[in-house]
Amino acid sequence: MALPFLPGYSTNSTLGKDTFNKGHAFDMRNGVPVEVGVGGPSKTTIVPNGVGQPAPSWVAFDRQVLRFSAYFQEAVHEKREETYRIRRCTILYYLEDDSIQVNEARQENSGIPQGTLIRRHRIAKPAPHDDKFYEVDSFNVGNNVTLYSRSFTITDCDAFTRNYLTKTGAKVPDPASGEPADPYFEHRKKQAEAMQPHRPYEKCDTLKQFLENDRKVLRFFCVWDHSREMFGDVRELILHYFLADDTMEIREVIKANSGRDAAPKFLHRSKVPKEVGALHKPGEITERTVLNVFGPMGHGGRYILDSLKTGAVAKQFYTDADLTIGAKVNVWGREVTICDMDEFTAHHFKCKFNVGVPPAIVYKMSEEMKQEREIPPYNGWGSEEDSKANCLKLIAQAPKRDFIKFMKKDRQGLESHVLRYLARMDTNRPIDIDRTFIISFFLSDGTISVFEPEKRNSGIVHGKFIERSRLNKKDGGYYEAEDLFVGAVVNFRSHQFIITDADEYAKTYAENHKFPEADFERIMEVVATMVSDEKMSEEFTDLTEVGIEPFMEFLEMTCQEKLSQHAIMVIARVYGVPLHPKITYDLVLRLSKEQLSKVDFDRYDELLLALNQALEDVDNGLLEPSEVYRVCIATKLPLKTDLLTSVIQQCPKTDGRVDCQKLVASLKSKEGTEENVDFIPTSKFAKPDKTASGWFGVTEGAHKGPVHAIRLTEFKEDLVKIRHEISLRKP
């Protein structure tokens, strides 16, 4: 009997306590908040702490699950066949959060819901300990665990679970041997065995053959010759034999313009019998045969199965052993001859049958017997490529152009990609001897156009002589850029021309791309082998320079037909002495003064002021040439770009810099302006090169004018060097 809760009758509940902490339901475990139940923190694991920094449980026990085999007994009411049922389950215990999951294996036609019996979560213990949760020490082989009023008996565990429990210090018994049997499951098992036939049908297992030989196909090249029949001919076939199921299909090789319909298959994929007879009646070909039928067919009848297959119809089909080169295959009454096979098929026969491959049978028409297609000659209408395209296909199509070549060789700024030559007719007719023509070769598409310039009082209509198109050679092929050079004789549509000259762009392009007649190294090797020092000394005695005409006559006479006029012209361009005088500072200064005086330029003070402003950051009063060029352009100095560039380049400099005071004083001075200056083409002046670092530069050798003499000394020295190099190449 308890005392009443009155003053003087109650005891002090805190007597003997040292700690007065309040119970709580949550706590921190390994840095993770977990639920521990009312009444203070409880022990959740018996695993001893390791050495080192502790890791959170969801990291230390990630993907670590204990697996137990268990069963529980379920009562079955009001059923004659069974009074209870044994249900086998798997208990999964997740170490990372002490959660539990129970799964039951599904049985066929069980009639009860199976699968996941208990979803994964923490499960509380039964009363009176329902304030605590199940932990790992509650699970072991032989233990009984109550989960939601069901008592599970643990009978076994996997190797990982056994090893883990052993390391924690728990003793794990051997698997339980006396697991009860389920009477209803045994009853169902006997019923299933009773339904199995005593004489089952024979199973033809083709899965192994399919798995081993899937996507493996033998290919044979065959011929079906039925030329003896009316309207028959020889037809080429390709036979595919599928090793996966011993079937074959045949496809026909239909040539272009053969007049046959392009059927997808000659024979559909199927097994091909060796002998073709009459069609069998329905039901005659079956897997099993019924013999000695007594009584009606149905209820009460008696029959015997033909286990020996005495009434079966034997039928043989073609296999890979029957297919080889030279074999004749009867394809539903059509005799097909195998003439050749591919490499994979030959390797298959060598590995499987250990036999060699017979030589292939020639069944295709040889190239010599084939009749070449004759293309009619060009009639002059339209382009030749367009006319040829009409002969190659039934439906005319426009000829395709090389678009990549067109984009690379099309006009780009000042780069025209057009080679122009001057030519005359190779004829003895007086009216045509003096006619001149301009031949233009377009690098973008390889076309050629011929234009005749106007000539007064000639009586000949000038203008377009041959329209732009590709022109054929007499020996076949089209004229290319390498075929056009000075001295060449070309035939354009029955008109013969002799090329007499070329423009500067054509000469430079041929030299840069090393055309056969413009390759300087090849030309010098020819001259070195044909011209000796003795001949040079006899012809030109103690001369440092020689006229251009005697030099060209000497090379033509010595080298004869080995060098063309274009090749001799290349030598003259390299060793020639320019016809115009040398460009000096005095010359370009006089030309600049003359041009400034023509436009009455008097803003020298403004120019000097702009230069002085640019000199503010400079101590020595000198400017870079690029800065001087920029200031002159900014003040709009009325000088052409090439002339201004030559003045700045030729003027005296100190450490590569220009004295602005002296430059302006030189331009302002009136000395030398009265003298006449001979005409000098602007191509001789320095050209601004925008690709050079800074401002401008001089492109040497880009423009070469006419020459009047040859530097003979340099020419002889180079010949000696080339002869020495040729001698070193010889073995």
Summary of the structure (lengths in Angstrom):
residues: 731
radius of gyration: 53.3
end to end distance: 132.0
largest distance: 157.5
contacts: 1713
relative contact order: 0.04
helix: 27%
strand: 23%
